[in-house]
Structure formats: C-alpha cells, structure tokens
Amino acid sequence: MLVLSCSTEVPDAVPDLATADVGDSPDAASPEDVSAVADIADTAAAADLPATSEFSLRLQSGATDVAFDHARYGLTAPAVSTSGQWEIYVEAYRGGAAGCPTATSPTPDQTVIISGLLADQAPGVVEEGDGLSVVMFDFEGLITTEPILRATAEAATIDTIVVCTDCVPDEDPNGYVAFALAAPLDSADLSGVVVATHCPSLDTLQ
C-alpha cells in the first residue's frame, strides 16, 4: 500500500490552513472560515480518524454569497493522467446528493472541479502554471447562463494529502485531501478551505 501524506496528525495540519497564503484575493480563507474544520479535526483526531466532514468553500459575486456543501476526490491513474503520475481530481458541490456521485444522482446547483494536483504533491502553493485547473458549472444559473466558468490566476495551498493508490478501485475510507483555494472567476470569486474524501466513482483508471 502506498500512502502519501505530509501529516497524519490532523489537529496540527488542518487548522494551519487559517494562516495559509493563497494570494492577494480579499476572499482568501480566514481563521473564522476554518474554525469548523479545526473543530472537526480535533474531534476526528480524538478517535484517531482524519478530518473529513466540513469545509468552507464559498462563491461570491456582487450581493451573492453562498456556501458549498461538501467535496469528494478521485484518483487518476498515470496511464491516463496529463502528468503521467497519479493525480487527484476534486469535485465540490452546492446542492445535490450528499454521497458519492453516480449516474442517477440529482444535479447539484453548482459544481466546482479542481484538477492538476499530484497525489504526492508537497505542502505549499500550487498555481495555474503548475497545472492547476479550476472550473465551475452553474447548473442553477445563479450568477451566469454560461455553461462553464474557468478560473484565472487560481492558487491552492496544499496542507494535507493522504491517499492510497493501491486501494483503487475500492473506496479508501481514510483518504482525504485538505487545501486552501483562491480562484477568481470572470464575474465571481471562489475561496475557502476544501476538505475532500474519496469516492471510487470519481477514479479514472483507464
């Protein structure tokens, strides 16, 4: 089993996102934004489990300010990834089903797709020039009628990656990734902390 992690001591890992430098965006994650994540981390650590339940990603556009509900990640195998290495693919949802997405899941109001993260990514800042990509589908039409919005000058500050490439195609119940995100869109901003758990339905192996 290959388990890649910069930290398995979650109480020291996730709360540090409060001071992460995610660029000049005024909507970057603040200590208040990550307080819920820190609380979950403390609770999970007491049970010797990773923090997997809450995050603080928000979409802001003018008077619109809404919170996303949760995030999930999948693994992309080297044979089909852009980098030729194991990559992490993350989806964050507002609305829709709470579990792993399936072909019959209800359509979320918005979905953010974050790709270009390596499974063995070191802690620190990853930017568009490093291969990071952030796009949003606004199925509800909350801020746009365009089919897709692409972020520009996006940046993710990686805090913790714990993934098991040997576990695929099965679910990894202990897998999680945590990072702060700042992603300016054409008419809006995405920012906050993303904590995602594993979904086999998001794995791409061939």
Buried (B, 14 or more C-beta within 10 A) or exposed (E): EEBBBBBBEBBEBBBBBBEBEBBEBEBBBBEEBBBBBBBBBBBBBEEEBBBBBBBBBBBBBEEEEBEBBBBBBBBBBEEEBEEEEBBBBBBBBBBBBEEBBEEEBEEBBBBBBBBBBBBBBEBEBBEBEBBBBBBBBBBBEBBBEEEEBEBEEBBBBBBBBBBBBEBBEEBBEBBBBBBBBBBBBEEBBBBBBBBBBBBBBBBBEE
